[in-house]
C-alpha cells in the first residue's frame, strides 16, 4: 500500500491548529479583544508567508485574475474561522467551543455530497459516527455545566464549523496546480483584508504593539493562520474532501493535550476515552477504505 503524503500534511496542519485555543485563551486573559487578536494575527501571517514566498522565489505560474480571486476568497474562510472560533471561546469553555467547531466533520461530508455528488462510503459514515461519539466524550460535556451560557457563544461555535469545513473543501478544489507557498500567501491575503475590513474601528487600538499582544498573536498566527493553510494547501489536493475532514479530527486530542500541559487544565478519563475513539475512527477509515476494495476483488476471483 503506497503511503499518501497528503495524509501526513493534513494531520500536521490539523495538529498545529489544535494549539490555537491555548494562545487565544492567553490573549483574552490579558484583556485583549477578539478584533485586536485577529488583526495582529493576520498581519503577522501576511508578513511571514509573503516573506518566505518572495525569498524562496516561488513560482507564480498558473495564476490568473480569476483564480487569484478564488484563492483569496478561499482564504477568507480562514479569517472567518478564527473570528468565530475565538469568539466562541470568549463566551464558552474551550471544550464546548471545540465540540461545536468539530461539527465540521459531518458538514464537510455533506458539502462534498451536495456540491460534487460524492456519496460517502459506509466505512466513512461509520468513522464519522465514531468521531462524533469520541468528540462528545472528549469535550468533557458530561462533567461540565453548560446552563446559562450566552447564545452568542453557541452561534459563533456553529459558524466556525461551517467556515472550517468550507475552507477544507475549497482548498482542495481551487487552483491546485499553483505553487503551495504562493497559494497560501494569497489565501492569507484574502483573510487579512477580510479581518481588517470587519475590525476597521479597532485597528488604531493595536498600536503601539504591546509584548503580550504580540506574543499571543504570533502564537495564533503560526498555529492558526500560517502552518495549517500551508499544510492543507499541500495535502488537500492529494486526498478526497471527506478523508481530509476525517484526518483533521486529530486537532481535538492535540487541543486537549496542549490545554492539559500548557494551561494546566485537568483532563478527565472520559476525555481520554473520547480521544482514543477519535484516533481509532481515523485508523478505521484509512485501513477500511484501502482493505475493502481488495476484499471485494478477491471475492470476485473466487
N, C-alpha and C positions, 0 to 999 in steps of 0.2 A: 504494500500500500504506500503510494507516494505521499510524502508529507506536503501539505499545502501551507506555504509560509504565510498566506493571508490569515490563517487561523491564529498564528503567533502574533502577527501585527495587531490584530483586533484585540486579542487578550491583553497585550501590553498597553494599548490605548485605553481600554476599559479599566485596567488596574490603576493607571495614572489618575483617571477621573475619580476613582474611589478615595483619593486623598483630599479632594476639594472640600468636603464638609469640615475637615479639621481647620483649614485656613479660613473658610467662611465664618465659622463659629468664633475663631480668634478675632477676626475683624469686627464682628458685631460686639464682642466683649470689650473691645477698645472704644466702642461708641461710634463707629463709622456707619454710614448709611449704605443701603443697597446700591444707590446710584454711585457713590464715591468708590466703593469696591469695584463695581463693574467698569467704571470709566478708566481707572488706573490699570485694572487688569487688562483691558482691551488695548490700551495704549502700549503697555509693555509687550503684549503679544505681537502687536503690529510691528514694533521696532525689532524684536528678536527675530521674527520669521523673515521679514524683508531683508534684514542684515545678512542672515545666513543664505538666503536666496541669491542675493547680489554677490556676496563673497564667493559662493560656490559657482557663480556664473551659470545658474540653472537655465535650462532651455525654455524659451517662450514659444517654441514650435507648437503649432496646432491651436493657438489662441485666435479667437475671432471675437468681434463685438458681441455676438450672440452668446457664445459660451462663457465669456468673461462675466457677463451679467448673470448667467445661470449659476456660475461658481460663487459669485458674491451673494446671490440670493440664498444659495445652499448654506453659505457661511452665516447668514442671518439666523439660521436655526441654532447655531452655537451660542450666539448672543442671547437669544430668547430663552434657551435652556438655562443659561447662567442666571438670567434675571429671575425666571420663575422658580428655579431650584433653590437659589439662595434666598429668594423671597419667602418660600415655604419654610425655610429654616429660621426665619425671623419670628414666625408665629407658632411653629410646631416643633416638637422634639425631633432631633436629627433622624432618629429611627423611623418616625412616621413620615417625614419628608422623603426618606429613601424609598419606603414601600410604595408611596404614591407615584414617585417618578418611575419605579420599576414596572408600572403598568405598560411601559413602552414595549415590553416583551410581546404581549398579545396585540397591541396596537400596530407594531411593526409587521407582524404576520398578516394582520388584517389589511394593511396598506398594500402589501405585495399581492395578496389575494384579489383585492378590488382593482388596483391600478394596472397590474401586469398579468392578472388571471392565473397566477401560480397557486394552485391549491396545496395547502400544507399536507405533507405525508403523515400517516398515522403515528409514526415514531416521533415526528416533530410535535404533533399535538400532545402526545404523552409527555414529552420532555417539557413542554410549556406548562402543563398541569402540575408536574412535579416542581418546576421552578416557582410557580405561584404558591404552592404549598410551602416550599422552602422559604420564600420571601415572607410569608405570613409568620412563620416561626422566627426567622432571623431578625425581623423588625422589632421583636420583643413587644408586640402589641398586646399579647396575653397578660403581661405584667405591667402594662402602662395604663395610665388614666388619661383617656382622650376626651372626657366630657368637658364642655365649656371652652374648648379651643376655638379660636377665630375661624369662621368660614373662609375668610380670605386665604388662610394658610392652605386649606384643602384645595381651593381653586388653583392657587399657584402650583401646588404639587401635581395636580392632574394635568395642567397645561404644560408643565415641564416634561411629562411623559409623552405628550403628543409631539412637542418640538424635538425632543431627543430621538424619537422614532423617525420623525421626518428627516432629521439630519442623517441618520444612519442609512435610511432608504435612498435618499437623493445623492449622498456622497458616493454611492456605488454606481450611479447612473449618469452623472454629469461629467463630461469632458475627461473620461477616464484615461485617455491617451496623453494628456498633458502632464508635464513633469510634476512629480509629487510636491516638491518644495514650492513651485510656482502656484499650483492649485491651492495648497494650504495657505499661502500668503494672501492669495486673492479671497479665500474664504474668510480669513480673519479681517481683511479689509472691509468686506461687507458687514461683518459682525461689529467692527469698530464704528462704522458710520451709523449703524442702527442704534447702538448704545449711546453715542454722542447726541443723536437726534432726540432720543427718548428722555435722556437726562441732561439736556442742554442747560437747564437752570442750575444744575449742581456742578458744572464744570469749574466755575471760579472757586468753589469750596475745597477743591483738592490741592490748591496752591496757597502757600508753599507746601511742598510734599513732605509729610511727616514720616519718620522712620517706621513707625508701627503700620501705617497705611501702606508704605512701600513694601514692607516685608510680607504683609497679608496679600497684597495684590500680586506680588511676584510669585507667591505660592499658588494662588488660584489661577494665575496666568499660565505657569508652566504645566500644572497638572490638570487644568480645566480647559484652556484655550489653545495651547501650543502643541503639547505632545499627543493628546487624544485625536485631534483632527489630522495631525500628520500621520499617525499610525493607521487611522481609519481610512484616510485617503489612499494609503499604500495597500491596505488589506481588503477593503470592501469590494473592489472590483474582482478579487480572486475568489470570493465565496458568494453564495446567494444571500439576499437580504434577510431571509428567515434564519439562516445559520448565523449570520452576523449578529442578529438580535439575541440569539441564544448565547453566543460567546460573550457578549458584553455583560452578561449577568455576573461575571466574575467580579464586577465592580462592587457588588454588595458585600461579599465576605472581606474584600480589601477595606471597604469603608468601616466595617465593624472592627476589624483588626487594628486599623490605624486609630480609631476612636479609643480603643482599649489601651494601646501602647502609648499614644501621644497625649490624648486628653484625659487618660486615666479613668475612662468610663468603665463601669462594670459590665461584663458580658455574661449573660446567663447561659445555663446548659441548653435552654430552648433555642437561643440564638446560634449556638454552635451546631445543634441538630439541623436547624434550617440551612446553615451554611453548607453542611455536608450533603443535604438533599439537593441543593443547587448544583454543587460540583458533580454529584452523581448524575444529575439530569443532563449536564453538559456532556459528560462522558457517554451517556446513553445515546444522545442524539448523534454524536460523531461516530461512535462504534456501530450503532444500529443502522445508520444511513449507508455506511460502507459495507456492512456484512449482509444486509438483507438482499440486495441485488444478486450477490454471489450465490446465496442460498437458493433463490428462485431459479438461477441459471442451472445449478446442479440438479434441481428437481426436474427441470425440463429435459435434461440429459437422460434422466432415469426413465 
